[in-house]
Amino acid sequence: MRIHRLEIQAFGPFAARETIDFDELSSQGLFLLNGPTGAGKTSILDAICFALYGSVPGARQQGKRLRSDHAEPETEPEVVCEFSARGRRFEVTRNPQWERPSSRARSGSVTEQAHTLLREKVNGAWVQKSGRNDEAAAELLSVLGMSLEQFTKVVLLPQGDFAAFLRADAKERRPLLQRLFATDRYEAVEQTLADEAAKARSAYQAAVAGADQLVERATEEAARHLAAEDMPTQPLAAADLIAAFESSIASAAASVQHAATRGQEDLGRLRETIGRRELALADRAALAELEKLSVEHRQAADGHAALVDTLVAHRSAELLASPIRHRDQAALAMERAAKEFLDRIDAAETHPLYPAFVPSRPEPDHAGQAVLDEAAGRLAAELGRIRALLPEEQRLQSARSEVQRFERRAEQLALDLAAAAADREQHAATGRSLQEQLAALAETPDIGLLTERLEQAQHVREAVADHAACRAKTEAARARRDAAHTRQLACKEAWLSLLEQRLDQAAAELAATLAKGESCPVCGGIEHPQPAVAASGRLVTREQEAAARDEHAAAEALYTEAREACADLEQELSALVSRGGATDATEAAAAVATARASLDHAVAVRDRRRELQEHSAATTQQLEEIGQQLSALAVAKASADSELKAGRERTDELERKLHDALPDGGSLHDHAASLSRLDQLLADALRILAQHRHCGNALDQAEAELASAIDQSNFATEEEVRVSLLAPAQQQELERRHTAHIEAGQRLVVLESSEPVIRARTALENGVALPGAGELDEARDQADVLDRKVREHQVRHGVLAASQEQLAAYRRGFEEEQIRLAPIAARHELLQSVADTVRGLGENERKMTLTTYVLAARLEQIAAAASERLIAMTDGRYSLVHDDSKSGNKKSGLGLHVSDEWTGQRRDTATLSGGESFMASLALALGLADVVQAEAGGVDIETLFVDEGFGSLDEQALEQVMDALEGLRDGGRVIGLVSHVAEMKQRIGAQLQVTKGRHGSSVRTVLTGVA
């Protein structure tokens, strides 16, 4: 990466546009960047960082004041950097955020956001790559391959920072190395391994707990079924203990099973004895039941014969029951038809039109039939005439409804016309009022101008507040500057006084070193008759003079720092005065209030005018709509009046026609409905009269059939038939008694040949005695007791068998847990060992974490690269050595020692002198640059800047350092040295000189021959 050109405008202390041609400076490969303190040497380096990364290093970025206060207010801050990297040439232009003076207001400003423009030179022409901040930043980061933190350590070598890095301990070196080499992924590996080890530990503990739980369950299971003396007494392994429990439970189950089998055999023999005794008793009971049934069957034989005769007579009478029932039903139907006919005639006589059609009351005979037929014919003719006129009546009703609707519409239209006329008058009055209000409003002020005035007043008020704070800070800074100046003068006077005394006492100081018998270093004599003495009686030592000189140097540095801080605050105070900061705070607040009130009034007037204009336009639109509505209503009113007149004429005509058809008045529809009801009543009467005639014919036929059936039967009269017939309940009862008698006889036959009766008669013939009831009950009680014991043994055996199966399951589960536990334990042990090792624990003898190990490797590379240059700078005396040894209980890895070839010893870097520390720091910075460069992808760094520190070197050391820097120019590399040392100005012909003035700093390039 090589920088070719840098342009700076209104940036830092540079007010005008300054152009630096680094290609011109690189003609000698080494150039000097010099200038007085505060001139802007660091700002040039900041401009390079800002152009490439949009930010400046360290705490200077926090100030957010990149724009030069020396520049004209309208001058835009800008940095342009042309560079080449990875064989490509780019130009990046950046503008930081800044406050531009408002073009519309007399005071105040507008914030301009940061801008970036990235171009690439392709085939001799510049091609735009991006105009967005984020896209350009991503493209530049990809091309450079380094972050800002790395860039400031590789290209801008801050020797002072590396001096601190050189003397720091391992804990202080670690953060810088972590930022440079991005070791986050190794820390993530450490955390991941720790997490995995924790998971493996939890899995291992869970597996062990599972196995232990199985052993506890097995112990509890055995304790529930075994006595304490049956439990194992000797300590056993977990697997053996479960097996012992299983064996004990199996033995107990076998013993209980044997007892249950023996009890079942005894119970079987006892139940056989009980069964024989119960069978003998049952046989004797069956014989007694047979004898009882035989007696009862013989006693019921006479009554059963009379019952059979009654049933035979009933079955004969049943053959004549159907003709009798048919004759009775026909007579009842004829009687019902006659009654229903007369009821219909009574109902018809209540109808108001009945007398007009039926002159006399009809009876259920042929004469009544003739009267009803004539009346029905006349009624049908009248009903047809009335129904023909029904449509005219419906048209009359429709015509009357239309007339009513036309009347309501005409009335509503008249009301709508009146309301619309009143509404038009009201809107016209509103329109006139709105025009008057618009005419009375004043012209709207320029709101944009008032807004700018308010912003100006607010900026002045802010400047007044900032001015008061800055003035207080400035006064305090002036006091600190004056105090530091007074102390610096006092320290200088004290130092010069001591120096003068020391020079005056040079002879006395030399005399103090003389010893008796030794030669004088001045005259060579061995006798010293009159040694010089100090005038005051006390010598000023070299250490006292050096301490005074150091105190003066420190006081001078504090004074310089206080003076520069005070100058910055005075410059800021002047800027605030130019922005109106000297204005009275009350006046500034009043100006803001006045500007805000004026703006609020203007906005209110503008809003009121808009509101009135919109209301007036809406009122005009509504007036037009109301006029159109009035025209439409007038047309509709005329049409409604015409329709109303025509409807009334149609109604009058239909009313005359219906009056002719129904002189007595009333509704044709109601009259037709009344005729229909009467017609239906007469039709019902005719239908029932026909049914009456049919029932008479059926009665005659049924009586003839009944007489014929009686003549052909064993009965003489109908009354004898009715007496022989039984009611259904009586018949069912006699049938049941008959069936029961027959079944009882059959049962006696079966019992006579049954085995129980035969065994009982045989036992009586043989004289066998029956067992007593007490003997049988005693045997049953013994069987119950024995049965309970057998069941208890069976239940106990089932429980023990289930326990044995459960213990076998626990044993198999424990064996499976042991098999599953083996790989889990191995994984836990492995992960825990690896996690402890990468975290510097366990068997890690150096207590070095993985991240520290990686950083130690990088530090070892840095030390090796730095030693190549340090050896050249120190004539082969010094080299830097990485040290990874422990110190007490502290973790090792990031130690750094210096190796002295003259003494062959290694020692701490803090023991180096000032010049030696500078050379070691410079070598360390160059070595770090080489390592970071390789880490960033091998980007070739062709432009380097080396910070201050050369003043601490003697002539020989400076010569050696310059030789080392000269070696860096190999391959076309350009080295820029930042230094105040006068000898450097004489040695380096190419110089970039920065000068400062009241109106800002400037730069110029000086190219001369080397002195």
DRENPA-6241 format. One record per residue (C-alpha): x, y, z; residue in one letter. Coordinates in steps of 0.2 Angstrom, whole numbers, padded with zeros to 4 digits, always signed. Example, Ala and Ser with C-alpha at 12.3 -4.5 7.8 and 13.67 -1.06 7.14 Angstrom:
BEGIN
+0062-0022+0039A +0068-0005+0036S 
***
This chain:
BEGIN
+0000+0000+0000M +0008+0017-0006R +0001+0034-0003I +0003+0045-0018H -0006+0062-0015R -0015+0070+0000L -0026+0086-0001E -0032+0094+0015I -0045+0108+0016Q -0053+0116+0031A -0047+0101+0041F -0038+0102+0058G -0027+0118+0058P -0027+0119+0039F -0038+0133+0033A -0034+0133+0014A -0032+0118+0003R -0015+0110+0005E -0008+0097-0007T +0006+0085-0002I +0014+0075-0016D +0021+0059-0008F +0028+0053-0025D +0039+0069-0025E +0045+0066-0007L +0048+0047-0011S +0062+0052-0023S +0075+0049-0009Q +0065+0036+0000G +0066+0045+0017L +0058+0061+0021F +0056+0072+0037L +0040+0078+0043L +0044+0093+0055N +0037+0109+0062G +0034+0117+0078P +0022+0110+0092T +0004+0113+0087G +0008+0116+0069A -0002+0101+0063G +0010+0087+0060K -0001+0074+0068T -0016+0082+0059S -0008+0076+0042I -0008+0058+0049L -0026+0061+0055D -0031+0066+0038A -0024+0050+0030I -0033+0040+0043C -0049+0050+0040F -0048+0048+0021A -0046+0029+0022L -0057+0025+0037Y -0068+0040+0040G -0061+0042+0058S -0046+0048+0067V -0035+0038+0080P -0038+0038+0098G -0046+0051+0109A -0045+0064+0095R -0061+0056+0087Q -0071+0060+0102Q -0069+0078+0100G -0079+0078+0084K -0071+0094+0079R -0062+0089+0063L -0066+0105+0053R -0054+0119+0055S -0059+0135+0065D -0047+0145+0054H -0057+0142+0038A -0070+0153+0031E -0087+0149+0037P -0093+0143+0020E -0078+0133+0016T -0082+0114+0015E -0070+0103+0025P -0062+0090+0013E -0049+0077+0013V -0043+0068-0003V -0031+0054-0003C -0024+0045-0019E -0016+0028-0015F -0012+0011-0023S -0015-0006-0015A -0015-0024-0022R -0010-0017-0040G -0025-0005-0040R -0025+0014-0039R -0039+0023-0029F -0044+0040-0025E -0055+0043-0009V -0063+0060-0005T -0072+0062+0012R -0081+0077+0019N -0085+0076+0038P -0101+0082+0046Q -0100+0101+0048W -0111+0116+0051E -0114+0127+0035R -0120+0145+0037P -0138+0147+0032S -0141+0154+0015S -0158+0161+0020R -0155+0167+0037A -0143+0181+0043R -0137+0170+0057S -0138+0151+0061G -0132+0136+0051S -0137+0120+0043V -0130+0103+0046T -0121+0095+0031E -0120+0076+0033Q -0104+0067+0030A -0100+0062+0012H -0088+0049+0004T -0083+0047-0014L -0072+0032-0020L -0065+0031-0037R -0053+0019-0045E -0042+0022-0060K -0046+0010-0074V -0037+0011-0091N -0031+0028-0087G -0048+0035-0082A -0056+0038-0065W -0072+0027-0063V -0083+0030-0048Q -0085+0015-0037K -0097+0021-0023S -0104+0037-0016G -0111+0030+0000R -0102+0030+0016N -0105+0012+0021D -0101+0005+0004E -0085+0014+0002A -0080+0009+0019A -0083-0009+0015A -0073-0008-0001E -0058+0001+0007L -0057-0012+0021L -0057-0026+0008S -0043-0017-0002V -0032-0012+0013L -0035-0028+0023G -0033-0019+0039M -0043-0011+0052S -0040+0007+0059L -0032+0000+0074E -0020-0011+0064Q -0016+0003+0051F -0011+0015+0065T +0001+0001+0071K +0008-0004+0054V +0009+0012+0044V +0009+0025+0058L +0022+0019+0070L +0019+0027+0087P +0035+0024+0095Q +0029+0031+0111G +0015+0018+0112D +0028+0004+0109F +0039+0011+0122A +0025+0008+0135A +0022-0009+0127F +0040-0013+0128L +0040-0010+0147R +0022-0017+0151A +0019-0033+0159D +0010-0048+0151A -0007-0042+0157K -0005-0025+0149E +0001-0032+0133R -0013-0043+0131R -0027-0031+0126P -0017-0023+0112L -0012-0040+0104L -0030-0046+0105Q -0036-0030+0095R -0022-0032+0082L -0024-0051+0079F -0043-0054+0082A -0042-0069+0094T -0060-0069+0097D -0062-0086+0088R -0050-0094+0100Y -0059-0087+0115E -0075-0094+0107A -0066-0111+0106V -0062-0110+0125E -0080-0105+0129Q -0086-0119+0118T -0075-0132+0125L -0080-0126+0143A -0099-0127+0138D -0096-0145+0131E -0087-0150+0146A -0101-0144+0157A -0114-0153+0147K -0103-0169+0147A -0101-0167+0166R -0120-0165+0168S -0123-0181+0157A -0111-0191+0167Y -0118-0186+0184Q -0136-0189+0177A -0130-0207+0171A -0122-0211+0188V -0137-0204+0197A -0148-0216+0186G -0138-0231+0191A -0138-0227+0209D -0157-0224+0208Q -0159-0242+0201L -0149-0249+0216V -0159-0239+0229E -0175-0245+0221R -0169-0263+0221A -0165-0261+0240T -0182-0254+0244E -0190-0268+0234E -0181-0282+0243A -0184-0273+0260A -0203-0274+0257R -0203-0293+0255H -0188-0300+0265L -0186-0300+0284A -0171-0290+0291A -0161-0307+0294E -0164-0312+0276D -0156-0296+0269M -0137-0297+0264P -0125-0293+0278T -0109-0292+0269Q -0105-0277+0258P -0107-0281+0240L -0104-0272+0223A -0120-0265+0216A -0123-0278+0203A -0119-0292+0215D -0131-0284+0228L -0146-0284+0216I -0142-0302+0211A -0142-0307+0230A -0159-0298+0232F -0166-0308+0217E -0160-0325+0224S -0167-0322+0241S -0184-0317+0234I -0184-0332+0222A -0181-0344+0237S -0195-0336+0247A -0207-0338+0232A -0202-0357+0230A -0206-0360+0248S -0223-0351+0247V -0228-0361+0231Q -0224-0378+0240H -0236-0373+0254A -0250-0367+0242A -0249-0384+0233T -0250-0395+0248R -0265-0384+0254G -0274-0387+0238Q -0272-0406+0239E -0280-0406+0257D -0294-0394+0251L -0298-0406+0236G -0301-0421+0248R -0312-0412+0260L -0323-0405+0246R -0326-0423+0239E -0332-0428+0256T -0344-0413+0257I -0350-0416+0240G -0355-0435+0244R -0365-0429+0259R -0374-0415+0250E -0379-0427+0236L -0387-0439+0248A -0398-0425+0256L -0403-0419+0238A -0409-0436+0233D -0420-0438+0248R -0427-0421+0245A -0431-0426+0226A -0441-0441+0232L -0451-0431+0244A -0456-0418+0231E -0462-0433+0219L -0473-0440+0232E -0481-0422+0235K -0484-0419+0217L -0492-0436+0215S -0505-0432+0228V -0509-0414+0221E -0511-0421+0203H -0524-0434+0208R -0535-0421+0218Q -0536-0409+0203A -0542-0422+0190A -0561-0419+0192D -0560-0400+0190G -0550-0402+0175H -0564-0412+0166A -0577-0398+0168A -0564-0385+0162L -0561-0395+0146V -0580-0395+0142D -0581-0376+0144T -0567-0373+0132L -0575-0384+0119V -0592-0374+0120A -0582-0358+0118H -0573-0364+0103R -0589-0368+0094S -0597-0351+0098A -0582-0343+0092E -0587-0348+0074L -0603-0337+0075L -0594-0322+0084A -0589-0314+0067S -0606-0313+0059P -0614-0306+0075I -0600-0293+0076R -0602-0288+0058H -0621-0285+0060R -0618-0275+0076D -0605-0264+0067Q -0617-0260+0052A -0631-0255+0064A -0620-0243+0073L -0613-0235+0057A -0630-0232+0051M -0635-0223+0067E -0619-0213+0067R -0622-0207+0049A -0640-0201+0053A -0634-0191+0068K -0619-0183+0059E -0631-0178+0044F -0643-0169+0056L -0628-0160+0064D -0622-0154+0047R -0640-0147+0043I -0640-0138+0061D -0624-0130+0057A -0629-0124+0039A -0645-0117+0046E -0634-0104+0057T -0627-0097+0041H -0636-0080+0036P -0638-0085+0018L -0645-0102+0021Y -0664-0097+0021P -0661-0089+0003A -0656-0106-0004F -0664-0120+0007V -0683-0117+0009P -0687-0132+0021S -0677-0143+0033R -0671-0159+0024P -0671-0176+0033E -0660-0191+0030P -0670-0199+0016D -0674-0197-0003H -0684-0181-0001A -0670-0173+0009G -0658-0178-0005Q -0669-0168-0018A -0670-0152-0007V -0651-0152-0005L -0647-0155-0023D -0658-0140-0029E -0650-0128-0016A -0633-0133-0021A -0636-0129-0039G -0643-0112-0036R -0628-0108-0024L -0615-0113-0037A -0623-0101-0050A -0622-0086-0037E -0604-0090-0032L -0598-0090-0050G -0606-0073-0053R -0598-0065-0038I -0581-0073-0041R -0581-0065-0059A -0582-0048-0051L -0567-0051-0038L -0553-0044-0050P -0562-0027-0051E -0562-0026-0032E -0544-0029-0031Q -0540-0016-0044R -0550-0004-0034L -0540-0007-0018Q -0524-0005-0028S -0530+0012-0035A -0534+0018-0018R -0517+0013-0011S -0509+0023-0026E -0519+0038-0022V -0513+0038-0004Q -0495+0036-0010R -0497+0050-0022F -0504+0061-0009E -0489+0057+0003R -0476+0060-0010R -0484+0077-0015A -0484+0083+0003E -0466+0077+0006Q -0460+0086-0010L -0468+0102-0004A -0459+0101+0012L -0442+0097+0003D -0444+0112-0008L -0447+0124+0007A -0432+0116+0017A -0421+0118+0001A -0425+0136-0001A -0421+0140+0017A -0405+0130+0016D -0400+0140+0001R -0403+0156+0010E -0393+0151+0025Q -0378+0145+0014H -0378+0162+0005A -0377+0171+0021A -0363+0160+0027T -0353+0163+0011G -0355+0182+0012R -0349+0181+0031S -0333+0171+0025L -0329+0183+0012Q -0330+0197+0024E -0318+0188+0036Q -0306+0185+0022L -0306+0203+0018A -0302+0208+0036A -0287+0196+0037L -0270+0204+0035A -0257+0197+0022E -0248+0182+0029T -0229+0185+0034P -0215+0175+0026D -0214+0160+0037I -0198+0154+0030G -0190+0170+0034L -0197+0170+0052L -0191+0152+0054T -0173+0157+0049E -0174+0171+0062R -0180+0159+0075L -0166+0147+0071E -0153+0162+0072Q -0160+0168+0088A -0159+0150+0095Q -0141+0148+0089H -0136+0165+0097V -0144+0159+0114R -0134+0142+0113E -0118+0152+0109A -0122+0163+0124V -0123+0148+0135A -0107+0140+0128D -0098+0157+0129H -0101+0158+0148A -0095+0140+0151A -0080+0142+0139C -0076+0159+0147R -0075+0151+0164A -0064+0137+0157K -0053+0150+0149T -0051+0160+0165E -0047+0144+0174A -0034+0139+0160A -0026+0156+0161R -0024+0154+0180A -0016+0137+0177R -0005+0143+0163R +0001+0158+0174D +0004+0147+0189A +0014+0134+0178A +0024+0149+0170H +0028+0155+0187T +0034+0138+0193R +0043+0135+0177Q +0053+0152+0180L +0057+0147+0198A +0063+0130+0193C +0073+0137+0179K +0081+0150+0191E +0085+0137+0204A +0093+0125+0191W +0103+0139+0184L +0109+0144+0201S +0114+0126+0205L +0123+0125+0189L +0132+0141+0191E +0138+0135+0209Q +0143+0118+0202R +0154+0127+0189L +0161+0139+0202D +0165+0124+0213Q +0173+0113+0200A +0190+0114+0209A +0183+0110+0226A +0174+0095+0218E +0190+0089+0211L +0199+0092+0228A +0186+0081+0236A +0191+0066+0225T +0210+0068+0230L +0217+0054+0242A +0233+0055+0251K +0247+0046+0242G +0238+0046+0225E +0243+0057+0211S +0232+0073+0206C +0223+0070+0190P +0228+0088+0185V +0246+0091+0190C +0251+0073+0194G +0258+0077+0211G +0256+0066+0225I +0256+0079+0238E +0241+0091+0241H +0246+0105+0253P +0231+0116+0250Q +0215+0108+0242P +0202+0120+0236A +0186+0121+0247V +0169+0127+0242A +0165+0145+0246A +0149+0141+0255S +0156+0126+0263G +0145+0113+0254R +0147+0106+0237L +0133+0105+0224V +0133+0087+0218T +0130+0081+0200R +0114+0073+0206E +0107+0088+0214Q +0110+0098+0198E +0103+0084+0187A +0087+0083+0198A +0085+0102+0197A +0087+0101+0178R +0074+0087+0177D +0062+0097+0188E +0064+0112+0177H +0061+0101+0161A +0045+0094+0169A +0039+0111+0174A +0043+0118+0157E +0032+0103+0149A +0018+0107+0161L +0019+0125+0156Y +0019+0121+0137T +0004+0110+0140E -0006+0123+0150A -0001+0136+0137R -0007+0126+0122E -0024+0121+0132A -0026+0140+0136C -0023+0145+0118A -0036+0132+0112D -0049+0138+0124L -0046+0157+0119E -0048+0152+0101Q -0064+0143+0105E -0070+0158+0115L -0066+0170+0100S -0076+0159+0089A -0091+0159+0101L -0090+0179+0101V -0090+0179+0082S -0106+0169+0083R -0114+0181+0096G -0109+0173+0112G -0105+0190+0120A -0124+0195+0119T -0133+0197+0135D -0142+0181+0140A -0158+0190+0144T -0158+0199+0127E -0154+0182+0118A -0168+0173+0127A -0180+0188+0123A -0175+0187+0105A -0179+0169+0104V -0196+0172+0113A -0200+0186+0101T -0195+0176+0085A -0205+0162+0091R -0220+0172+0095A -0219+0180+0077S -0218+0163+0069L -0232+0156+0079D -0243+0172+0074H -0238+0170+0056A -0243+0151+0056V -0259+0155+0065A -0264+0168+0052V -0259+0156+0037R -0269+0142+0045D -0284+0153+0048R -0284+0160+0030R -0283+0142+0023R -0297+0137+0034E -0308+0152+0028L -0304+0149+0010Q -0308+0130+0011E -0324+0134+0020H -0329+0147+0007S -0326+0135-0007A -0336+0122+0001A -0350+0134+0004T -0350+0139-0014T -0350+0121-0020Q -0365+0118-0008Q -0375+0132-0015L -0373+0125-0033E -0379+0108-0026E -0394+0116-0017I -0399+0125-0033G -0399+0109-0043Q -0408+0101-0029Q -0422+0114-0030L -0424+0112-0049S -0426+0093-0047A -0439+0095-0033L -0450+0106-0043A -0450+0094-0058V -0454+0080-0046A -0468+0090-0038K -0477+0093-0054A -0476+0075-0059S -0483+0069-0042A -0498+0081-0044D -0502+0074-0061S -0501+0056-0055E -0513+0060-0040L -0526+0067-0052K -0526+0052-0063A -0527+0040-0048G -0542+0048-0041R -0551+0047-0058E -0548+0028-0059R -0554+0025-0041T -0571+0034-0044D -0574+0023-0060E -0571+0007-0051L -0582+0012-0036E -0597+0015-0047R -0595-0002-0056K -0594-0012-0039L -0609-0003-0032H -0620-0009-0047D -0614-0027-0043A -0617-0026-0024L -0631-0013-0020P -0631-0017-0001D -0613-0013+0000G -0599-0023+0008G -0585-0033+0001S -0586-0044-0014L -0572-0054-0007H -0581-0057+0009D -0598-0061+0001H -0589-0074-0010A -0581-0082+0005A -0598-0083+0014S -0605-0091-0001L -0591-0103-0001S -0593-0108+0017R -0612-0112+0014L -0608-0122-0002D -0595-0132+0009Q -0608-0135+0022L -0621-0142+0010L -0608-0152+0001A -0604-0161+0018D -0622-0164+0021A -0624-0173+0004L -0608-0183+0007R -0614-0189+0024I -0632-0193+0017L -0624-0204+0004A -0614-0213+0018Q -0631-0216+0028H -0638-0224+0012R -0623-0236+0011H -0624-0241+0029C -0642-0246+0027G -0638-0258+0013N -0624-0266+0023A -0635-0269+0039L -0648-0278+0028D -0634-0290+0021Q -0626-0293+0039A -0643-0298+0047E -0646-0311+0032A -0629-0319+0035E -0631-0321+0054L -0648-0330+0052A -0640-0342+0040S -0625-0346+0051A -0636-0350+0067I -0647-0362+0057D -0631-0372+0052Q -0624-0372+0070S -0628-0382+0086N -0635-0367+0094F -0654-0363+0093A -0654-0344+0096T -0641-0329+0096E -0643-0328+0115E -0636-0346+0117E -0621-0341+0106V -0617-0325+0117R -0618-0335+0133V -0605-0349+0127S -0593-0335+0122L -0579-0332+0135L -0571-0316+0138A -0552-0315+0133P -0546-0315+0151A -0557-0330+0155Q -0551-0340+0140Q -0533-0337+0144Q -0535-0342+0162E -0544-0358+0158L -0530-0362+0145E -0517-0359+0157R -0525-0371+0170R -0527-0384+0157H -0509-0383+0151T -0502-0383+0169A -0512-0399+0173H -0505-0408+0158I -0487-0402+0162E -0488-0408+0180A -0493-0426+0174G -0478-0426+0162Q -0466-0420+0176R -0472-0434+0188L -0467-0447+0174V -0450-0439+0172V -0447-0438+0191L -0451-0457+0193E -0437-0462+0182S -0424-0449+0188S -0407-0454+0196E -0410-0445+0212P -0426-0453+0216V -0419-0470+0211I -0404-0467+0223R -0415-0462+0237A -0427-0477+0236R -0412-0488+0235T -0404-0480+0251A -0421-0482+0260L -0422-0501+0255E -0404-0503+0261N -0407-0493+0277G -0393-0480+0274V -0395-0466+0287A -0394-0447+0281L -0379-0436+0288P -0383-0423+0301G -0384-0405+0297A -0370-0401+0310G -0358-0413+0302E -0360-0405+0285L -0358-0387+0292D -0342-0391+0302E -0335-0399+0286A -0339-0383+0276R -0331-0372+0289D -0315-0382+0288Q -0315-0380+0269A -0317-0361+0270D -0302-0360+0282V -0291-0371+0271L -0297-0361+0255D -0292-0344+0263R -0275-0351+0268K -0272-0357+0250V -0277-0341+0243R -0265-0331+0254E -0251-0342+0249H -0255-0339+0231Q -0256-0321+0233V -0240-0321+0242R -0232-0331+0229H -0239-0319+0215G -0231-0304+0225V -0214-0312+0227L -0214-0318+0208A -0218-0300+0203A -0204-0293+0215S -0192-0306+0207Q -0197-0300+0190E -0195-0282+0196Q -0177-0286+0203L -0172-0294+0187A -0178-0279+0177A -0167-0268+0189Y -0152-0279+0187R -0154-0278+0168R -0157-0260+0169G -0141-0258+0180F -0131-0268+0167E -0137-0257+0153E -0133-0241+0163E -0116-0247+0166Q -0114-0251+0147I -0121-0233+0143R -0110-0225+0157L -0094-0231+0150A -0093-0219+0134P -0101-0205+0144I -0088-0206+0157A -0074-0207+0144A -0081-0192+0135R -0083-0182+0151H -0065-0186+0156E -0058-0181+0138L -0068-0165+0137L -0064-0160+0155Q -0046-0163+0152S -0046-0153+0135V -0056-0139+0142A -0045-0137+0157D -0030-0137+0146T -0036-0123+0135V -0040-0113+0150R -0023-0115+0158G -0029-0127+0171L -0026-0146+0175G -0011-0153+0167E -0006-0137+0158N +0010-0134+0167E +0013-0116+0161R -0005-0111+0165K -0007-0104+0148M -0024-0102+0139T -0027-0106+0121L -0029-0087+0117T -0013-0083+0127T -0004-0097+0117Y -0009-0089+0100V -0005-0072+0106L +0012-0079+0113A +0015-0086+0096A +0012-0069+0088R +0023-0061+0101L +0037-0073+0097E +0035-0069+0079Q +0035-0050+0083I +0051-0052+0094A +0060-0062+0080A +0056-0048+0067A +0060-0034+0079A +0077-0043+0084S +0083-0042+0066E +0082-0023+0066R +0087-0021+0084L +0103-0031+0081I +0108-0020+0067A +0104-0004+0077M +0115-0010+0092T +0129-0018+0083D +0123-0035+0087G +0122-0032+0106R +0103-0033+0109Y +0089-0044+0104S +0071-0046+0110L +0066-0063+0117V +0049-0070+0120H +0047-0077+0138D +0034-0089+0142D +0040-0094+0159S +0029-0093+0175K +0031-0080+0188S +0024-0087+0205G +0006-0092+0203N +0004-0080+0188K +0000-0088+0171K +0014-0087+0158S +0014-0083+0139G +0017-0064+0136L +0033-0060+0144G +0047-0050+0134L +0065-0049+0139H +0080-0041+0131V +0096-0052+0128S +0112-0044+0130D +0126-0053+0120E +0140-0043+0129W +0135-0051+0145T +0126-0066+0139G +0112-0063+0151Q +0093-0059+0148R +0085-0045+0158R +0069-0035+0159D +0066-0022+0146T +0063-0009+0159A +0082-0009+0162T +0086-0002+0145L +0092+0016+0145S +0082+0030+0136G +0091+0028+0119G +0091+0009+0120E +0073+0010+0124S +0069+0020+0109F +0079+0008+0098M +0070-0007+0105A +0053+0002+0104S +0056+0006+0086L +0062-0011+0082A +0047-0018+0091L +0035-0006+0081A +0043-0012+0064L +0043-0030+0069G +0024-0028+0074L +0021-0020+0057A +0029-0034+0048D +0019-0047+0057V +0002-0038+0056V +0006-0035+0037Q +0008-0054+0035A -0008-0057+0046E -0018-0045+0035A -0015-0055+0019G +0002-0050+0014G -0002-0032+0009V +0014-0023+0004D +0016-0008+0015I +0026+0005+0004E +0023+0020+0015T +0028+0021+0033L +0028+0035+0046F +0039+0034+0062V +0034+0045+0077D +0046+0056+0088E +0059+0049+0100G +0076+0052+0090F +0081+0065+0103G +0086+0052+0116S +0099+0045+0105L +0118+0049+0105D +0127+0051+0088E +0132+0033+0086Q +0115+0026+0091A +0107+0039+0079L +0119+0033+0065E +0114+0015+0068Q +0095+0019+0069V +0097+0029+0053M +0106+0014+0044D +0091+0003+0050A +0078+0015+0043L +0088+0016+0027E +0087-0002+0025G +0068-0001+0026L +0069+0009+0009R +0073-0007+0000D +0060-0011-0014G +0055+0007-0016G +0047+0009+0002R +0045+0027+0008V +0048+0031+0026I +0042+0047+0034G +0050+0052+0050L +0042+0064+0063V +0055+0073+0073S +0061+0090+0080H +0080+0084+0081V +0091+0097+0072A +0103+0084+0066E +0089+0075+0057M +0085+0091+0047K +0104+0091+0042Q +0104+0072+0037R +0087+0071+0028I +0086+0082+0012G +0068+0078+0008A +0057+0087+0020Q +0039+0091+0023L +0038+0107+0033Q +0023+0112+0043V +0021+0130+0048T +0008+0138+0059K +0001+0156+0059G -0014+0165+0066R -0024+0161+0050H -0020+0142+0050G -0006+0131+0046S +0002+0127+0029S +0014+0114+0022V +0028+0115+0010R +0040+0102+0002T +0059+0105+0003V +0070+0094-0008L +0089+0097-0005T +0105+0087-0005G +0110+0078+0010V +0122+0088+0021A 
***
